[in-house]
Amino acid sequence: MDVLANNDWRRRRAVPVVDAELDLVVEDADSGFCGAVVGFEYGAVVLEDRHGTRRNFPLEPAAFLLEGRTVTLVRPAPQRVQQRKVTASGSIAVAGQSARVARRSRIWVEGIHDAALVERIWGDDLRVEGVVVEPLDGIDELAGAIRDFGPGPVARLGVLVDHLVPGSKESRIVAAVQSPYVLVTGHPYVDVWQAVRPEAVGIRAWPVVPPGQNWKEGVCAALGVAEPAELWRRILASVSSFRDVETPLINSMERLIDFVTEPDEDV
């Protein structure tokens, strides 16, 4: 008996042939990588695991496990393949839907950099929902701005605040907000710049700026950048999806979007 002839037993024996439909969960038999089918590239199937990691695997005979059984994956007929499209925020894109007429509800952010970063990641979702994001010039006059806005059941207000940590000036301002139609959330970073992951910008970590020094100017000096505007362009260009920003910012924005799009807003 030729033992070597049996080394390729997995390929030689008859195994089921299965269409690699989108979202089908399979395991690569060699590596043990398990994930859902999300597309095809260069003749290989693309699998995405539960952590969002993607890997490509050749469509070779008997190369995958489906519910513990060895199978051969094949690419479905072209008319059956539809790449799943997602927005920069990670949500499923709504095909063929135009922007909704703007709601009376709003999301406020502290400045134009915050607004630009929110647009970069959540812009598609906000247009579908009809939510307008408006930049403030800081939150020192937040209480008066809320009174002027007049929040209510059909005009909810969400506010994203930088450096919302216990004992900060921002936390004291936010504590005075009592309306049930206003939700204030925030992140712990001194500035929204710092909410962008350092590796996305190409740095090891955000520089530590001594208290009393302008944070943006201190960061620019530490990184050898002449002007804040120049560094901001570099930061914004480095962001293409939610994966490029820190989790506290993501969580805060998702909460605000959910709040201002509550069903009773259309009453």
Solvent accessible surface area in square Angstrom, and as a share of the most:
residue,aa,sasa,rsa
1,M,206,0.92
2,D,90,0.47
3,V,106,0.61
4,L,135,0.67
5,A,50,0.38
6,N,57,0.29
7,N,102,0.53
8,D,65,0.34
9,W,136,0.48
10,R,48,0.18
11,R,91,0.33
12,R,167,0.61
13,R,116,0.42
14,A,107,0.83
15,V,31,0.18
16,P,58,0.37
17,V,100,0.57
18,V,33,0.19
19,D,46,0.24
20,A,0,0.00
21,E,57,0.26
22,L,47,0.24
23,D,78,0.40
24,L,44,0.22
25,V,84,0.48
26,V,2,0.01
27,E,58,0.26
28,D,12,0.06
29,A,30,0.23
30,D,112,0.58
31,S,60,0.39
32,G,39,0.37
33,F,25,0.11
34,C,65,0.39
35,G,4,0.04
36,A,22,0.17
37,V,0,0.00
38,V,6,0.03
39,G,3,0.02
40,F,15,0.06
41,E,84,0.38
42,Y,212,0.81
43,G,55,0.53
44,A,12,0.09
45,V,0,0.00
46,V,7,0.04
47,L,0,0.00
48,E,35,0.16
49,D,29,0.15
50,R,218,0.80
51,H,133,0.59
52,G,22,0.22
53,T,66,0.39
54,R,124,0.45
55,R,106,0.39
56,N,66,0.34
57,F,13,0.05
58,P,79,0.49
59,L,50,0.25
60,E,68,0.30
61,P,71,0.45
62,A,1,0.00
63,A,9,0.07
64,F,0,0.00
65,L,47,0.23
66,L,30,0.15
67,E,166,0.74
68,G,64,0.62
69,R,149,0.54
70,T,19,0.11
71,V,0,0.00
72,T,18,0.11
73,L,1,0.00
74,V,54,0.31
75,R,127,0.46
76,P,6,0.04
77,A,41,0.32
78,P,118,0.74
79,Q,144,0.64
80,R,128,0.47
81,V,32,0.18
82,Q,132,0.58
83,Q,94,0.42
84,R,86,0.31
85,K,149,0.63
86,V,73,0.42
87,T,17,0.10
88,A,27,0.21
89,S,15,0.10
90,G,36,0.35
91,S,46,0.30
92,I,105,0.53
93,A,38,0.29
94,V,82,0.47
95,A,103,0.80
96,G,90,0.86
97,Q,97,0.43
98,S,90,0.58
99,A,65,0.51
100,R,98,0.36
101,V,134,0.77
102,A,55,0.42
103,R,21,0.08
104,R,156,0.57
105,S,0,0.00
106,R,51,0.19
107,I,0,0.00
108,W,15,0.05
109,V,0,0.00
110,E,27,0.12
111,G,19,0.18
112,I,127,0.65
113,H,35,0.15
114,D,7,0.04
115,A,20,0.16
116,A,32,0.25
117,L,1,0.00
118,V,2,0.01
119,E,86,0.38
120,R,96,0.35
121,I,2,0.01
122,W,2,0.01
123,G,1,0.01
124,D,73,0.38
125,D,24,0.13
126,L,8,0.04
127,R,109,0.40
128,V,39,0.23
129,E,58,0.26
130,G,4,0.04
131,V,10,0.06
132,V,55,0.32
133,V,34,0.19
134,E,61,0.28
135,P,63,0.39
136,L,38,0.19
137,D,153,0.79
138,G,31,0.29
139,I,5,0.03
140,D,93,0.48
141,E,138,0.62
142,L,1,0.00
143,A,48,0.37
144,G,22,0.21
145,A,31,0.24
146,I,16,0.08
147,R,179,0.65
148,D,129,0.67
149,F,55,0.23
150,G,44,0.42
151,P,32,0.20
152,G,12,0.12
153,P,66,0.42
154,V,41,0.24
155,A,6,0.04
156,R,24,0.09
157,L,0,0.00
158,G,0,0.00
159,V,0,0.00
160,L,0,0.00
161,V,0,0.00
162,D,13,0.07
163,H,60,0.27
164,L,46,0.23
165,V,41,0.24
166,P,134,0.84
167,G,65,0.62
168,S,12,0.08
169,K,99,0.42
170,E,27,0.12
171,S,25,0.16
172,R,152,0.55
173,I,36,0.18
174,V,26,0.15
175,A,68,0.53
176,A,68,0.53
177,V,30,0.17
178,Q,145,0.65
179,S,34,0.22
180,P,104,0.65
181,Y,67,0.25
182,V,14,0.08
183,L,37,0.18
184,V,23,0.13
185,T,5,0.03
186,G,19,0.18
187,H,2,0.01
188,P,61,0.38
189,Y,41,0.16
190,V,72,0.41
191,D,23,0.12
192,V,1,0.01
193,W,0,0.00
194,Q,42,0.19
195,A,0,0.00
196,V,0,0.00
197,R,71,0.26
198,P,22,0.14
199,E,119,0.53
200,A,30,0.23
201,V,9,0.05
202,G,60,0.58
203,I,25,0.13
204,R,237,0.87
205,A,61,0.48
206,W,25,0.09
207,P,25,0.16
208,V,143,0.82
209,V,23,0.13
210,P,80,0.50
211,P,138,0.87
212,G,91,0.87
213,Q,87,0.39
214,N,85,0.44
215,W,30,0.11
216,K,53,0.23
217,E,101,0.45
218,G,6,0.06
219,V,0,0.00
220,C,4,0.03
221,A,77,0.59
222,A,67,0.52
223,L,52,0.26
224,G,71,0.68
225,V,19,0.11
226,A,86,0.67
227,E,103,0.46
228,P,39,0.25
229,A,57,0.44
230,E,82,0.37
231,L,1,0.00
232,W,24,0.08
233,R,151,0.55
234,R,105,0.38
235,I,0,0.00
236,L,32,0.16
237,A,80,0.62
238,S,30,0.19
239,V,1,0.01
240,S,83,0.54
241,S,21,0.13
242,F,51,0.21
243,R,130,0.47
244,D,27,0.14
245,V,0,0.00
246,E,36,0.16
247,T,68,0.39
248,P,48,0.30
249,L,1,0.00
250,I,31,0.16
251,N,82,0.42
252,S,8,0.05
253,M,0,0.00
254,E,68,0.31
255,R,131,0.48
256,L,0,0.00
257,I,17,0.09
258,D,91,0.47
259,F,33,0.14
260,V,0,0.00
261,T,28,0.16
262,E,66,0.30
263,P,111,0.70
264,D,58,0.30
265,E,10,0.05
266,D,93,0.48
267,V,137,0.79
